[in-house]
Amino acid sequence: MLEVDNLICRYGKVAAVKGVSFRVPAKSLVVLVGANGAGKSTTLRAISGLARAASGSIRFDGQDITRLPASKILGLGVAHCPEGRRVFGQMTVTENLELGSYLRRDKDTESDMERIFGMFPRLKERRKQIAGTLSGGEQQMLAIGRALMSRPKLVMFDEPSLGLAPNIVEQTFEIIKGVREGGATVLMVEQNAFAALEMCDYAYLLEAGQMAKDGTGAALINDPHIREAYLGAGLHA
């Protein structure tokens, strides 16, 4: 479904992503792991059109989307749930969800909103509440729900567990698994490498803006370098 080839992204003269290539098959859950500053978030931003690719190509469902604006990419079925949640803080929960369906051609969004409320009962309880007054976990639920309101084919999650309490982290991961089980494709960047590798179909390790290793989650969990550099906390949790 998604093909990234020799992607290079720069901030000024500094290359944050240096020739990255990878594949995301339809209906799979693929993760990008690596240290802070490895280029993971920039890669997602390039795919969704929020960052400009200096060179390389990005293809989604066979179409070249490398130079398309973010609105066109979203309209094709690529939803991006960014790091830090980024909800519209002065708008209500319902208004945030409605914005998620803004580019849809059909107007039958009520059933989708009820589905989101079924997944996140806390949001239904707070549907008229201003989003900026929600807790961090509730804002993460809202960000995920807003992304799903576009009925995406591919959902990209950037650090979905960042700053959340352990019980909310577990719930968030279960929701992400449910997104894939519901038929969508998932590409995820996640700081909790152990949990990400346990739940994924395939994984790529980025180091200093380049692909260092790839394989199944089980293979990377058992890789000595990855165990030592990235999985210490997870292995002892």
C-alpha positions as CSV (number, residue, x, y, z in Angstrom):
1,M,0.0,0.0,0.0
2,L,2.8,2.4,0.9
3,E,6.2,2.5,-0.8
4,V,8.9,4.9,0.3
5,D,12.1,5.0,-1.9
6,N,15.3,6.8,-1.1
7,L,13.5,9.5,0.8
8,I,15.7,12.5,1.8
9,C,14.3,15.4,4.0
10,R,16.2,18.4,5.1
11,Y,15.8,21.2,7.6
12,G,17.9,23.9,6.1
13,K,21.2,22.3,5.2
14,V,20.8,19.5,7.7
15,A,19.5,16.2,6.4
16,A,17.1,14.6,8.9
17,V,16.3,11.7,6.7
18,K,19.0,10.3,4.5
19,G,17.8,7.9,1.8
20,V,15.2,5.9,3.7
21,S,13.3,3.1,1.9
22,F,10.6,0.8,3.2
23,R,7.3,-0.8,2.4
24,V,4.0,-1.1,4.3
25,P,1.7,-3.9,3.0
26,A,-2.1,-3.4,3.0
27,K,-3.8,-4.3,6.3
28,S,-0.5,-4.7,8.2
29,L,0.9,-3.0,11.3
30,V,4.4,-1.7,10.7
31,V,6.5,0.2,13.2
32,L,9.5,2.6,12.9
33,V,11.8,2.4,16.0
34,G,14.9,4.3,16.9
35,A,16.3,7.0,19.2
36,N,15.1,10.5,19.4
37,G,16.3,12.5,16.4
38,A,16.6,9.4,14.2
39,G,14.2,10.8,11.6
40,K,11.1,8.8,12.4
41,S,8.7,11.7,12.9
42,T,10.1,13.6,9.9
43,T,9.4,10.5,7.8
44,L,5.8,10.4,8.8
45,R,5.5,14.1,8.2
46,A,6.9,13.7,4.6
47,I,4.3,10.9,3.9
48,S,1.4,13.0,5.1
49,G,2.6,16.1,3.2
50,L,3.5,18.2,6.3
51,A,7.2,18.1,5.5
52,R,8.8,18.5,2.0
53,A,10.9,15.7,0.6
54,A,14.1,17.0,-0.9
55,S,14.3,13.9,-3.1
56,G,13.1,10.4,-3.3
57,S,9.6,9.1,-3.9
58,I,6.5,8.2,-1.9
59,R,3.8,6.1,-3.4
60,F,0.4,5.3,-1.9
61,D,-1.9,2.7,-3.5
62,G,0.3,3.0,-6.6
63,Q,0.0,6.8,-6.9
64,D,2.9,9.2,-6.4
65,I,2.1,11.5,-3.5
66,T,5.6,12.9,-3.0
67,R,4.7,16.5,-4.0
68,L,1.0,16.5,-3.1
69,P,-0.3,18.9,-0.5
70,A,-1.4,17.5,2.9
71,S,-5.1,18.0,2.1
72,K,-4.9,15.9,-1.1
73,I,-3.0,13.1,0.7
74,L,-5.6,13.0,3.5
75,G,-8.3,12.9,0.8
76,L,-6.7,9.8,-0.7
77,G,-7.0,8.0,2.6
78,V,-3.8,8.8,4.7
79,A,-4.5,10.0,8.2
80,H,-1.8,11.3,10.5
81,C,-2.2,11.2,14.3
82,P,0.8,13.5,15.2
83,E,3.1,13.5,18.2
84,G,1.7,15.6,21.0
85,R,-1.9,15.0,20.1
86,R,-2.5,18.5,18.6
87,V,-6.2,18.7,19.2
88,F,-8.0,22.0,18.6
89,G,-8.0,23.2,22.2
90,Q,-10.7,25.9,21.9
91,M,-13.2,23.6,20.2
92,T,-15.4,20.9,21.7
93,V,-14.8,17.2,21.5
94,T,-17.6,16.9,18.9
95,E,-16.3,19.8,16.8
96,N,-12.8,18.2,16.8
97,L,-14.3,14.9,15.5
98,E,-16.4,16.7,12.9
99,L,-13.2,18.3,11.6
100,G,-11.8,14.8,11.0
101,S,-14.5,14.2,8.4
102,Y,-14.2,17.6,6.8
103,L,-12.8,16.3,3.4
104,R,-15.2,13.4,3.1
105,R,-17.5,13.7,0.1
106,D,-20.3,11.8,1.9
107,K,-22.1,13.5,4.8
108,D,-23.1,10.3,6.7
109,T,-20.8,10.9,9.6
110,E,-23.1,10.3,12.6
111,S,-22.5,6.5,12.5
112,D,-18.8,7.1,12.5
113,M,-19.0,9.4,15.4
114,E,-21.1,6.9,17.4
115,R,-18.5,4.2,16.6
116,I,-15.8,6.5,18.0
117,F,-17.9,7.1,21.1
118,G,-18.2,3.3,21.4
119,M,-14.5,3.0,21.3
120,F,-13.9,5.9,23.7
121,P,-16.9,6.2,26.2
122,R,-15.0,9.0,28.0
123,L,-15.3,11.1,24.9
124,K,-19.0,10.6,24.7
125,E,-19.3,11.7,28.3
126,R,-17.3,14.9,27.4
127,R,-18.7,15.5,23.9
128,K,-19.5,19.1,24.7
129,Q,-16.3,19.8,26.7
130,I,-13.6,22.1,25.4
131,A,-10.8,19.8,24.1
132,G,-8.0,21.8,25.8
133,T,-9.5,21.0,29.2
134,L,-9.3,17.2,28.7
135,S,-6.6,15.1,30.3
136,G,-3.6,13.9,28.3
137,G,-5.1,10.5,27.8
138,E,-8.5,11.9,26.8
139,Q,-6.8,14.2,24.2
140,Q,-5.0,11.2,22.8
141,M,-8.3,9.4,22.5
142,L,-9.7,12.4,20.7
143,A,-6.7,12.7,18.3
144,I,-7.1,9.0,17.4
145,G,-10.9,9.4,17.0
146,R,-10.4,12.5,14.8
147,A,-8.0,10.6,12.5
148,L,-10.5,7.7,12.2
149,M,-13.3,10.0,11.2
150,S,-11.8,10.4,7.8
151,R,-12.3,6.7,7.2
152,P,-8.6,6.3,6.3
153,K,-7.0,3.4,4.5
154,L,-3.7,4.1,6.2
155,V,-3.4,5.5,9.7
156,M,0.0,6.8,11.0
157,F,0.5,7.2,14.7
158,D,3.4,9.2,16.0
159,E,4.4,8.4,19.6
160,P,0.9,7.5,20.7
161,S,2.0,6.5,24.2
162,L,4.1,9.6,24.9
163,G,3.3,11.2,28.3
164,L,0.4,8.8,29.1
165,A,-0.2,6.8,32.3
166,P,0.6,3.0,32.0
167,N,-3.1,2.0,32.1
168,I,-3.9,4.5,29.3
169,V,-0.9,3.3,27.3
170,E,-2.2,-0.3,27.3
171,Q,-5.7,0.9,26.3
172,T,-4.2,3.0,23.4
173,F,-2.2,0.1,22.1
174,E,-5.4,-2.1,22.1
175,I,-7.2,0.6,20.2
176,I,-4.4,0.7,17.6
177,K,-4.6,-3.1,17.2
178,G,-8.3,-2.7,16.7
179,V,-7.8,-0.2,14.0
180,R,-5.7,-2.7,12.0
181,E,-8.2,-5.5,12.8
182,G,-10.9,-3.3,11.4
183,G,-9.3,-3.3,8.0
184,A,-7.0,-0.2,8.1
185,T,-3.3,-0.3,7.6
186,V,-1.1,1.1,10.4
187,L,2.3,2.7,10.4
188,M,3.5,3.7,13.8
189,V,6.4,5.5,15.4
190,E,6.7,4.5,19.1
191,Q,9.2,5.3,21.9
192,N,8.2,2.1,23.7
193,A,10.2,-0.1,21.3
194,F,9.5,-3.4,23.2
195,A,5.7,-2.9,23.1
196,A,5.8,-1.8,19.5
197,L,7.9,-4.8,18.3
198,E,5.6,-7.2,20.2
199,M,2.5,-5.9,18.4
200,C,3.8,-5.3,14.9
201,D,4.0,-7.4,11.7
202,Y,7.2,-5.9,10.6
203,A,9.6,-3.2,11.9
204,Y,12.3,-0.9,10.7
205,L,15.1,0.6,12.8
206,L,16.2,4.1,12.0
207,E,19.6,5.4,13.2
208,A,20.8,8.9,12.4
209,G,18.3,9.3,9.6
210,Q,19.1,6.0,7.9
211,M,17.7,2.5,7.9
212,A,19.9,0.3,10.1
213,K,17.9,-3.0,10.4
214,D,14.5,-4.4,9.5
215,G,12.6,-7.6,10.2
216,T,9.7,-9.1,12.0
217,G,9.0,-7.8,15.5
218,A,10.2,-11.1,17.0
219,A,13.4,-11.0,15.0
220,L,14.3,-7.4,16.1
221,I,13.4,-8.2,19.7
222,N,16.0,-11.0,19.6
223,D,18.7,-8.9,17.8
224,P,21.6,-8.3,20.3
225,H,22.2,-4.7,19.2
226,I,18.6,-3.7,19.5
227,R,18.2,-5.5,22.8
228,E,21.2,-3.6,24.3
229,A,20.4,-0.2,22.8
230,Y,16.6,0.0,22.8
231,L,15.0,-2.7,24.9
232,G,16.6,-2.6,28.3
233,A,13.7,-1.1,30.1
234,G,11.1,-3.2,28.2
235,L,12.9,-6.5,28.9
236,H,12.9,-5.8,32.6
237,A,9.3,-4.4,32.8
